[in-house]
Amino acid sequence: MSSNLSLQNKIAIFSASLLSFMGILIETSMNVTFPTLIKELDVSLSTVQWVTTGYLLLVTITMSTTSYLLKRFPAKKLFVFASSCCLIGTIICGLAGSFGLLMFGRALQAISTGISTPLLFHLIFSLVPTQHLGFYTGFASMVISFAPALGPTYGGMLNNFYSWHSIFWVALPLIVIIMYSGYRTIGLPFNQQATRFDFNGFSLLAACLVILSFSVNQAGQNGVISWQFIGVLLVGLVLLSILVVLNLRGHFKLLNLNILKNRIIRLSALVYFFLQFTNIGISFVIPVLAQNTLKTTSMVAGLILLPGSLLGALVAPLAGRLYDTKGFFLPVLLSNLSLLLGTLLFYILTDDLTVVLITLIYVFLRVGFNLGFGNLMSDASKQVSKEQKPDLNSLFNTLQQYAGSMGTGALAAIIANQELQSPSLALATKSGSQRDFLVLVGLSCFNVIAVLVIQRWKRSAQN
């Protein structure tokens, strides 16, 4: 890291990075255990996917409060609370013998990640000089990106040789060390702001996010033309419309959606959302496809994702440097072009996919993802005032987690819907996965066009 920061501040940023790392590590490690959980806990794919979807959904809801929390409480207190939730939740999951108890532990872990990730970027935006912002954002993204790199392999190996419970017990000592290091080093100066928590807005937002996610689950269980899906979706859209109207009138304070009036931020947020939708969604699809169709073990399914995730993580700080020197357009365009090509290859070659071929395409896709993801938020932070940075931080992190929740839920629903129509699990998974890849191709096309439009707007503004 750059020498512009004190050692204490570097350790503080690293500790917050590691706490987010642990949340994402355990989240991605659970993806490869789904076939095992389905058998041991006697639940369906539509139910077991809530281990990830529900976790990410609660992370999203928690993150929506962080703009208030960062203005109301010191960074150290937030870190101690988040790390305590992570510790207790991990112990509960390690002891869980039922799906309900497992979800309770996952909920505590979700609260931890929902606080720790925005806290991490708050520390970076508060402590790091503007000229080094890209590097430190890239460094944080690299540390966090090692979690999905190691998670599937970590979970697959422990699940294969021991049990899924060991995923939590092995993580426990590191969580204790992170708690101690963060407590000792985080000391960001704090000026408390007299703000009230918007309970009505929070309830409305939570209900909206939960109902929209539940509608996706209904699509998987009953089909996209079922009254269950359409009815729940309409309720979710009505609540979303009410939320937007209240925000425009100044009655919704939880998330500052006014920053989306800036068209560059608005379109950047959509690109950011679809990047994460693709990233988390495809990391769910690949292990399920590998185990159900290619008949690999959970360990092999995890190892498939390892090379791409590791290389992608290593690219993150280099992508930050590229942004610092070359600006927004080059790294973000290359990022989205890579995802477009990667998802297109997955779609075209679905019938011919092998372990090696999936691994190679995923390497290309993950490197592309990390070229642009962190840079989108760094660039958006330069479009707002210093006072609005916590609002932007909270909004983008909320979008990030909800994109992951919707990505997992939507792509799982497509596979589950195919299972309703086919007696063969292997064929249903392959057919559903191919449809998933086509959806991701469409989102990647949108992102490439959006990046070109953003660049045109930037040039117009400069002129």
FIDO-158187 format. One record per residue (C-alpha): residue in one letter; x, y, z. Coordinates in steps of 0.05 Angstrom, whole numbers, plus 5000, padded with zeros to 4 digits. Example, Ala and Ser with C-alpha at 12.3 -4.5 7.8 and 13.67 -1.06 7.14 Angstrom:
2
A524649105156;S527349795143;
***
This chain:
463
M500050005000;S502050734991;S506051065046;N501351655050;L497451325107;S499751145176;L500750415193;Q494850445241;N490150695186;K492650165138;I491249615189;A484349925203;I482549895129;F485349195124;S481348955185;A474849235156;S476648895089;L477748225124;L471048265160;S467548375094;F471947825066;M469447325118;G462147475104;I463047375029;L467646765038;I462346395078;E456746635031;T460246374968;S462645735003;M455445535015;N453745534940;V457344874929;T453844544988;F446744624960;P446043904935;T448443665004;L443844135042;I437943914998;K439043195020;E440943305093;L435743835110;D430343545064;V428944185025;S428244374952;L432844804909;S427745364912;T428245344988;V435645214997;Q437545794952;W435046255007;V441446085044;T444746554994;T438846974969;G436147105039;Y443047275065;L444347775009;L437348055017;L438448205091;V445348485075;T441748955027;I436649175078;T442049285130;M446249685081;S440450145069;T441250395141;T448650525137;S448051245113;Y444451385179;L449050935220;L455451265194;K452751945213;R450151715281;F455451245309;P463151235310;A466550755262;K469650345319;K462850205351;L459949995285;F465849535273;V465249205341;F457849095332;A458748805262;S464348335282;S460348095343;C454447925298;C459147545252;L462147155310;I455446955342;G452246795274;T458146345255;I457545955320;I450045855310;C451045615238;G456445135262;L451444835311;A445444845264;G441644195253;S435644485217;F434444965160;G431145475206;L437045515254;L441945555196;M438046155168;F438046495236;G445546455239;R446046695167;A441647285186;L446647515239;Q452347435190;A448447845139;I447648415189;S455248395199;T456848435125;G451448965114;I455049425162;S462349235150;T462549335074;P459950055074;L464350185135;L470349955096;F469150445039;H467350995089;L474350905119;I477550925051;F473651545027;S475151895094;L482551715102;V485451645032;P487652244990;T483852334925;Q489952184881;H490551494913;L483151334917;G483050854858;F488850454886;Y485850374955;T478950224928;G482149704883;F486049414941;A479649344982;S476149034922;M482048554915;V481548324988;I474048234983;S474747894915;F479147364945;A472947134983;P469146884922;A475746634896;L476946194956;G469746094980;P467345544932;T473945164939;Y474045255015;G466845035021;G467544464971;M473644155004;L470844195075;N464043945052;N467243375013;F472143135068;Y468443335132;S461543675133;W458444345115;H458544525190;S466144545188;I465745145141;F463745565201;W468245255254;V474645345212;A472846085201;L471846225275;P479146365297;L480246865241;I473947245260;V476647325331;I483247595305;I479648085259;M475448335318;Y481648475359;S485648825304;G479849275283;Y478249455355;R485549665366;T486550075302;I479950395279;G479751095307;L476651545253;P474952245280;F467452295289;N462552875290;Q455652615307;Q450052885264;A443152985294;T439152555246;R432852145259;F432151435235;D426651365182;F422850765210;N417050845161;G421850885102;F425850295128;S419549865135;L417250055065;L424049915034;A424749255070;A417749035049;C419149244977;L425748864972;V422948235007;I416748204964;L420548304898;S425347754918;F419547304939;S416247414871;V422447144837;N422146534882;Q414846434863;A416846444790;G421345854803;Q416245454842;N409945604801;G412245884734;V412646594705;I405346594683;S402646364750;W398146824790;Q402746734850;F408647044813;I404747604777;G400747794839;V406747844885;L410848214832;L405348734823;V405148854898;G412748944899;L412449434840;V406949844873;L411149894937;L417250094896;S413250644861;I410850914928;L417950914954;V420451314893;V414851824899;L416151924974;N423552024960;L422252534906;R417852914955;G423052895009;H419352415056;F424051825048;K430751955084;L433751255090;L437151265022;N438651914987;L435851754918;N436652484899;I443852344878;L440751924822;K438252574790;N445352614764;R444752224699;I451851964701;I450951684771;R444151404752;L446751014692;S453150814728;A448850524784;L445150094734;V451649844703;Y454249704773;F447849314791;F448048874728;L455448734737;Q454248454806;F447848094784;T452147724733;N457947614779;I454147304837;G448846964794;I453846594751;S457846374812;F451446024834;V449745724766;I456645414752;P457244974815;V450044724806;L451244574733;A457844224748;Q454843774802;N447943624771;T449843574697;L457343424695;K456842994758;T462843294793;T463943304868;S462843934909;M470344004915;V471344004839;A465444474831;G469044964878;L475744884845;I472745074777;L471745784803;L478445844837;P483246054780;G478546584752;S476846874820;L484146904841;L486447244777;G480447714780;A482247904852;L489448054832;V487048494775;A482948944821;P488549404846;L491549424776;A484749644751;G484750184804;R491550434779;L488950424708;Y483050854729;D487751344766;T492051424704;K487251324645;G480551504673;F473751174672;F472550954601;L478050444584;P477649974645;V470049994650;L468949874575;L473849304574;S470449014635;N463548994604;L466048754536;S469448174573;L462947984609;L459148024544;L463947554509;G464447084569;T456947004579;L456046914503;L461146354503;F457546014561;Y450946064523;I453545814456;L457645244486;T452845004540;D452044304509;D459544224502;L461944494568;T467144114606;V470644264672;V476744544636;L472644964588;I468345264644;T474645424682;L477845794623;I471646204606;Y470546384679;V477746634683;F476347104626;L469747324655;R472347454726;V478347854702;G473548284663;F468948384722;N474448644767;L476949134714;G470649544721;F466849394785;G470849804836;N472150354787;L464850494776;M463950674849;S470351074851;D468151484792;A461151594819;S464151844885;K467452414845;Q460752634819;V458052834889;S460053314944;K463853095006;E457453125047;Q453952654998;K459452124996;P456351715054;D449751725016;L453051474952;N456950954991;S450650685023;L446650694958;F451850334916;N453249814969;T445749694976;L445149604901;Q451149134902;Q448148654952;Y441148674924;A443948534855;G447247904884;S440847694918;M436647804855;G441947474812;T441946844853;G434446844862;A432746974789;L437646484759;A435745954810;A428346064792;I429845944718;I433245284734;A427845084784;N422445244732;Q425944764683;E425944224737;L418344274739;Q418044104665;S423343554660;P424042894697;S431642904688;L435343344738;A441543364693;L437743584631;A433544094670;T439744404701;K443144444633;S437044754599;G435945234656;S443245434658;Q443245594583;R437246044593;D440946374651;F446846514606;L442346824554;V439447304606;L446547504626;V448447624553;G442648114548;L444748484611;S451948524586;C449648834520;F445849364559;N452049514600;V456649614540;I451750104509;A450850464576;V458450554584;L458850874515;V453151344533;I456451544599;Q462951704563;R459152134513;W455852514570;K462552614604;R465552904541;S459553364531;A460253614603;Q467753754592;N466454134528;
***
